[in-house]
Structure formats: structure tokens, C-alpha cells
Amino acid sequence: MPSEPATLLAGNPPPATPYAADVIILSHHRTEATIAAIRSAAAQTGCDHHVIVLDQNSPPETRTALATLVATLPNTALYAIAENRGVPGGRNLATALGHGRAIIALDNDATFATPDVVARAAARLAILPDLGAIGFRILASDGTSLDTSSWGYPKSLLAAAARRFTTTVFVGCGHALARPCFDSLGGYDASLFFAWEEYEFARRAIAAGWHIEHHGDLAITHAVSPEARVNWQNGRWRYVVRNRLLIAHDWHGTAGMLPRATLYLARGLLAGRLVTTIAAIAEAARLATARPRHHTNATTRSYILAHETAHRLPRPTPRPEPPTLMPAGLEFEP
């Protein structure tokens, strides 16, 4: 049964012809934070961009507040649907509403750190035809320190957070996608609903020949505290376990699922979530049988080895240099 189309509640729909960038914001509760995100997106300068806000079944008072704001902003549209399709499903729908050559995703608890993030990201995607995705640097609520709870790369790269490097994934809180990359892959896997959707997309992008980079000079500020983000209620842990196992099966079959399932069982036991963990593993095993398998080639394996595996391997501790011995009778002058 097809899902309902999105209804325009306020603002101006995107132009029918291509332009530089769409900024995609999903709304589900979080009224004040979402308002801040929309204001930040609308205030971006330097390129022709449109802000597309998709509300996924928030309370009426939230929609009213958002509609009141959007009605006052240029190049901004508020759409609504009567269900929560999750992060990947919501992004797919919001992206389909626009025609921006770059797709900039901003979480509804984040704001752009500078007014030119969208323009610079769109320009880089436009001149680098093999670049499929750019991950932004995620700053904590103070606007200066790194939000380490959102760091999705090997820890050995933390020192390079403000710089640019090639990688194998991007952080969903703030990122840019080239529309040709998004369209060629068919968007996100909407069946995941929540958790690991960027990782799943990135793996398919790399296999299709796209490159992914982290650009530390493009930053967003993540307003919500880490304590609020990590809420294991409402089935979040179930999605984390289930989806990671599904992705492992997509690329490596049952042999890829088993070691991760064992690891999650141990973590679930220690965290007091054993029943939920077992249910998530069982669900993943059931769903995996109907999912298409993907296969990596030598080029993909080399890319992952160079830009992820190599950064996760332990590095040898350098041997200390032996002390330099001064010959007897030779001393420095005071």
C-alpha cells in the first residue's frame, strides 16, 4: 500500500528546475530546537538554496509553531505527513521534494556554525565529480569543542577533526550528498528506520565508485547534550543491533553476522538489555533472508583498507632512543 504524499503546510515549494542545494531538516517533536535549525538553514548565504522541512507526525502545536516561522522565511517550505517514517525514509521523501544539485542534511537539534557551510559544500561537490558525500565536523553545544559522542571515524583520526581526510562513512547529524550519488543508489534504505542508515548508504556508495570525505572546516553545532541523545528507550537499542547485523549480512552473509551478534549479546548482558538484544538478533536473522546480498571487489576492499582499517589497527609503540653518553671530561659550560 503506497504511503501518503507530503502536504505543503507553509512556505514556498522548491523550484522545478535545478539549483545549487537543498537543506533537508526532519521534524519530530523538539519544537524549539527545530525552529533554531530552520532559522540557521534559511540564513545560509552564498548560493541558491532551498530549505525543505518535513514534519513526521509531530503534535499540532509543533506544526503550528513551525508553520508560523516558515511563512516568514524565503526559500523555505514546510511539508507534513501523518506518520513517522524514520530517518532514512524521511530523508528520502524530503530529498525527492527538491531539485538541489547538493543535498545538505541537518539534524533538527543542530545549527550551522558559519553562514557559508551550504555554499562551500555545494561548490566542492560540483567540482569533484567522484565525491559522493561530505561529512561535517560536529561541534558540541559550546560551539568550539568537538562533539565526541558524534564522532563516527576511527579514534586515531580525532587529531585531524578540523582537517580534511578521505573516509568510509559520514555522520548523519550534518553532511552533504551529491544528488547524482543519491539518485544512482536509490537513496537510503528506508527499512532501517533508525541507526546505521548513513553507514549502509556509504558502503553502497563506495562499492559504486564514489568517494567520501570529512571536511573539518565545514562545521555544525550540535545543541543537544550527549545524555539526551543516548536514550535507550523506545527500541533504539533494538535498531542499533538489528541494523548493524543486517548490514553485516548484506556484505558478508551469516559469517559476518555471527561475530557481531556475539559481541552485542555480551554488551546487552552487561547493560541489562539482554532480552531486547536477543529479540533484535532474531529479527535480523529473519529479515536477512529477504535482503539482497552485496559483493565487494578489489577496488572497494583497497579503499576500505586504506581509509578505515588502517586507521583502526594498533600502531607500534616507538622504541625510546638510547641516551647519548658524554665522554668523560667533557662538560657544558654553565
C-alpha positions in Angstrom: 0.0 0.0 0.0 1.6 3.3 -1.1 2.5 5.9 1.6 0.6 9.2 1.7 2.2 12.1 -0.1 3.6 15.0 1.8 1.3 18.0 2.3 2.7 21.6 2.0 1.7 23.4 5.2 3.6 26.7 4.8 6.2 28.5 2.7 7.2 28.1 -0.9 7.8 24.8 -2.7 11.2 24.4 -4.3 11.7 25.5 -7.9 11.1 22.8 -10.6 14.5 23.5 -12.2 17.8 22.6 -10.6 19.6 24.9 -8.2 22.7 24.7 -6.0 21.4 22.9 -2.9 18.6 21.6 -0.8 18.8 21.7 3.0 16.8 18.8 4.5 15.5 19.0 8.0 13.3 16.3 9.5 10.9 17.4 12.3 9.5 15.1 15.0 8.8 17.0 18.3 11.7 19.2 19.5 9.9 22.4 18.6 12.4 24.9 19.9 15.4 23.1 18.6 13.8 22.6 15.2 13.0 26.3 15.0 16.7 27.1 15.6 17.7 24.6 12.9 15.3 26.1 10.4 16.5 29.7 11.1 20.1 28.6 10.7 19.4 26.9 7.4 17.4 29.8 6.0 20.2 32.2 7.0 22.8 30.5 4.8 24.3 32.6 2.1 26.5 32.3 -1.0 24.4 30.0 -3.1 20.9 29.4 -4.4 19.5 27.0 -1.8 16.1 25.9 -0.6 15.2 24.7 2.9 12.8 21.7 3.0 11.4 20.8 6.4 9.4 17.5 6.6 7.4 17.1 9.8 6.7 13.4 10.7 3.6 13.4 12.9 4.6 16.0 15.5 1.8 17.3 17.8 -0.4 20.1 16.3 1.2 22.8 18.4 4.6 21.9 17.0 3.3 22.1 13.4 1.6 25.4 14.1 4.8 26.9 15.5 6.9 25.7 12.6 4.3 26.9 10.0 4.2 30.3 11.6 8.0 30.6 11.3 8.3 29.2 7.8 5.7 31.6 6.5 8.1 34.4 7.2 11.2 32.9 5.6 12.2 33.0 1.9 13.1 29.8 0.0 11.7 27.6 2.8 8.9 25.0 2.7 7.2 23.0 5.5 5.7 19.7 4.5 4.0 17.2 6.7 3.0 13.5 6.7 0.8 11.7 9.2 3.4 9.0 10.1 6.9 8.8 11.3 8.9 7.1 8.5 12.1 7.2 10.4 15.3 8.9 9.5 16.1 7.2 6.1 12.5 7.2 4.9 12.0 10.8 5.9 15.2 11.9 4.2 14.2 10.0 1.0 10.9 11.8 0.9 12.3 15.2 1.7 15.0 14.8 -0.9 12.5 13.9 -3.6 10.6 17.1 -3.0 13.6 19.2 -4.1 15.9 19.6 -7.1 19.1 20.9 -5.5 22.3 19.5 -7.0 23.6 19.1 -3.5 21.6 17.6 -0.6 22.6 19.0 2.8 21.1 17.2 5.7 20.9 19.0 9.1 19.5 17.3 12.2 16.8 19.2 14.0 18.9 19.7 17.1 21.8 21.3 15.1 22.7 24.6 13.5 25.3 25.6 11.0 28.5 27.0 12.6 29.0 29.6 9.9 26.7 31.2 7.3 28.6 29.7 4.3 28.6 26.0 5.0 26.0 25.1 2.5 27.6 27.2 -0.3 31.1 25.8 0.3 29.8 22.2 0.5 27.8 22.6 -2.7 30.7 24.1 -4.6 33.0 21.3 -3.6 30.6 18.6 -4.7 30.1 20.5 -8.0 33.8 20.5 -8.9 34.7 17.0 -7.7 32.6 14.5 -9.8 33.7 11.4 -7.8 32.9 12.9 -4.4 29.6 11.5 -3.3 29.4 12.6 0.3 31.0 15.2 2.7 30.8 14.7 6.4 30.9 17.9 8.5 32.7 18.5 11.8 30.2 18.2 14.6 30.8 20.7 17.4 29.4 20.4 20.9 26.8 22.9 22.2 29.5 25.3 23.3 30.3 25.8 19.6 34.0 25.2 19.9 34.8 21.8 21.3 34.3 18.6 19.3 31.1 16.6 20.0 33.0 13.3 20.5 29.7 11.4 21.0 29.0 12.0 17.3 32.5 11.0 16.1 31.9 8.2 13.6 35.5 7.7 12.4 38.5 5.8 13.9 39.7 7.4 17.1 43.2 7.7 15.6 41.7 10.4 13.4 40.5 12.6 16.2 43.5 14.8 15.9 42.5 15.5 12.3 38.9 16.6 13.1 39.5 20.1 11.9 41.1 18.9 8.7 40.1 17.1 5.5 40.5 13.4 5.0 39.1 10.6 2.9 36.9 8.2 4.9 34.3 5.4 4.6 31.3 7.0 6.3 29.8 10.3 7.2 27.9 11.5 10.3 24.2 11.9 9.8 23.9 15.0 12.1 25.4 17.2 9.3 26.5 16.2 5.9 26.2 16.9 2.2 25.4 14.4 -0.6 25.8 14.8 -4.4 22.4 14.3 -5.9 23.8 12.1 -8.7 25.2 9.8 -6.0 21.9 9.8 -4.0 19.8 9.1 -7.1 22.1 6.4 -8.5 21.9 4.4 -5.3 18.2 4.9 -4.9 18.6 6.9 -1.6 18.7 5.4 1.9 17.5 2.0 2.9 14.2 3.1 4.4 13.6 -0.3 6.1 16.3 0.5 8.6 14.1 3.3 10.1 16.8 4.4 12.6 20.5 3.8 13.2 23.3 2.9 10.8 21.5 4.3 7.7 24.5 6.5 6.8 26.9 3.6 7.1 24.7 1.4 4.9 24.4 4.2 2.3 28.2 4.8 2.4 29.1 1.2 1.9 27.0 1.1 -1.3 28.4 4.4 -2.5 32.0 3.2 -2.1 31.1 -0.1 -3.9 29.7 2.0 -6.8 32.9 4.0 -7.1 32.1 7.2 -5.1 34.5 8.8 -2.6 33.5 10.1 0.8 35.4 12.8 2.7 35.3 14.5 6.0 35.8 18.3 5.7 36.7 19.7 9.1 36.3 23.3 8.0 32.6 22.8 7.4 31.0 22.6 10.8 27.7 22.4 12.6 26.9 22.9 16.3 25.0 20.1 17.9 22.8 21.7 20.6 21.5 18.6 22.4 23.6 17.1 25.3 25.1 13.7 24.9 22.9 12.5 27.8 19.7 13.4 25.9 21.0 11.8 22.7 21.7 8.4 24.2 18.3 7.4 25.2 17.9 3.6 25.0 14.2 3.7 25.4 11.6 3.3 22.6 13.5 0.5 20.9 16.7 2.4 20.0 19.0 -0.3 21.1 16.9 -2.8 19.1 17.5 -0.8 15.9 21.3 -0.4 16.6 21.7 -4.2 17.0 19.3 -5.3 14.3 20.5 -2.9 11.6 24.2 -3.5 12.1 23.6 -7.2 11.8 21.6 -6.7 8.7 24.4 -4.7 7.1 26.9 -7.3 8.1 24.8 -9.9 6.4 24.3 -7.8 3.3 28.1 -7.8 2.6 29.4 -10.9 4.4 26.5 -13.3 4.9 25.9 -15.4 8.0 29.7 -15.4 8.6 29.6 -11.7 9.0 26.6 -11.7 11.4 27.8 -14.3 13.9 30.8 -12.5 15.5 28.8 -9.2 15.8 25.8 -11.0 17.3 28.1 -12.5 19.9 29.6 -9.1 20.7 26.1 -7.5 21.0 25.0 -10.3 23.3 27.8 -9.5 25.6 27.1 -5.8 25.6 23.4 -6.4 26.1 24.1 -8.6 29.1 26.4 -6.1 30.7 23.9 -3.2 30.1 20.9 -5.1 31.3 19.3 -5.3 27.8 19.7 -9.0 27.1 16.1 -9.7 26.2 16.0 -6.8 23.8 19.3 -7.8 22.3 18.1 -11.4 21.7 14.9 -10.2 20.1 16.9 -7.8 17.8 19.3 -10.6 16.7 16.3 -12.9 16.0 14.6 -10.2 14.0 17.8 -9.5 12.0 18.2 -13.2 11.2 14.6 -13.3 9.9 14.8 -10.2 7.8 18.2 -11.0 6.4 16.9 -13.9 4.3 14.9 -11.5 2.1 17.6 -8.8 1.6 19.8 -8.7 -1.5 23.5 -9.6 -1.0 26.2 -7.2 -2.0 29.7 -8.1 -3.0 33.0 -6.2 -2.7 35.6 -6.1 -5.4 39.3 -5.5 -5.1 39.0 -1.7 -5.5 36.4 -1.4 -2.8 38.5 -3.6 -0.4 41.5 -1.5 -1.1 39.6 1.7 -0.4 38.2 0.4 2.9 41.6 -0.9 3.9 43.3 2.4 3.3 40.7 4.7 4.7 39.3 2.8 7.7 41.0 -0.5 8.6 44.5 1.0 8.5 43.4 3.7 11.0 41.9 1.1 13.4 44.9 -1.1 13.6 47.1 -0.8 16.6 50.2 1.3 16.0 53.6 0.1 17.3 54.9 2.0 20.2 58.1 3.7 19.1 61.2 2.4 20.9 62.9 5.1 23.0 66.2 6.3 21.8 69.2 5.3 23.9 70.6 8.1 26.0 73.6 9.9 24.5 76.6 9.3 26.7 79.1 12.2 27.0 82.7 11.2 27.1 84.4 11.6 30.4 86.0 15.0 30.9 83.6 16.9 28.5 81.1 19.1 30.2 78.9 22.0 29.1 79.8 25.4 30.3 77.2 26.8 32.7 
